[in-house]
Amino acid sequence: MNAPELAAEVAELKDQARIGDLAETKMAEAQQALEQFGLRLRCRRGGSGWRSIMPSCRRRFRPDELIATYKDMAARGMAATNQLQIAHIQAGNWADYADTRAAAVAAAADFAALGDAEQRTDADRLVSALDQEQLRIVLLLGALAALTFGWLFLWLRTRGPQPLRWE
């Protein structure tokens, strides 16, 4: 091999190394953004980033599986965040109690799988508040039923016997 061919090969390897280093940096930034659930904002702000770098990488050097994993995690995180927000909005409406509780429990499970303890705690607090409110309503209805039956019992005892008239 002569020197110009060797120099061209070295230059190509340097370019690939530079692109790989840049791609690795962008992937680290994507992971950090994902961990902070800020990926949605970053994707909306700019089209530059790892998507503009990846086409220039050779197919065997692209971390497609890792990118797909991060995309899936980001989608799960955003879906769980939306579920939790909807659950907070619906928390005051008792007609949607079952759906609200199910959404909060599902969001808590997703946050636990993603490792977001703060959001999971928020979802757990919402589920606990919903359960306490439901228990309070059940106890109030039970007390109302007990008072109603107590009043009926006293009314029947104080009313006395009524003569039957068969006319």
Protein Blocks (a to p, Z undefined) as FASTA:
>chain_A
ZZklmmmmmmmmmmmmmmmmmmmmmmmmmmmmmmnopmmmmmmmpmgdjklmmmmpcfkl
pcfklmmmmmmmmmmmmmmmmmmmmmmmmmmpmklmmmmmmmmmmmmmmmmmnopaklmm
mmmmmmmmmmmmmmmmmmmmmmmmmmmmmmmmmmmmmnopaddddZZ
